[in-house]
Amino acid sequence: MQGLKELLKIFNQIKNEKDMERLFQEIFTEKERETLSNRWLLMKEIHRNIPQRDIAQKFHMSLCKITRGAKVLQEKNSLCKQLLDKNHPQKD
C-alpha cells in the first residue's frame, strides 16, 4: 500500500486543523468524509458504553462495524482507546 504510506506522511506534515480539513475536502468525497466521521463517532459512543444496538440505530450502521470498533477498543495497546481516554475521558 504505497499510496497509503505516502498519504500518512503527508497527514503528518500538516500542523493545523484548517489545512487538514482542506486536504480532506480535496481528496475525500462527502460520503467518504461522512463515513470517517461516523466511524469515529461510533468509537466515542462505544467508549461511553452506549449499547451497540443503540449505536447501530443512531448511525444507521451494521452491528458488524460496531463490533469491530468495540474489539479495537478492547485491544491491550489500542491507540484509539488511548486517544479517546485522553480527549474524551469517561466520568465515573
Secondary structure, DSSP 8 states (H G I E B T S, - for coil): -HHHHHHHHHHHH--SHHHHHHHHHHHS-HHHHHHHHHHHHHHHHHHTT--HHHHHHHHT--HHHHHHHHHHHHSTT-HHHHHHHHHS----
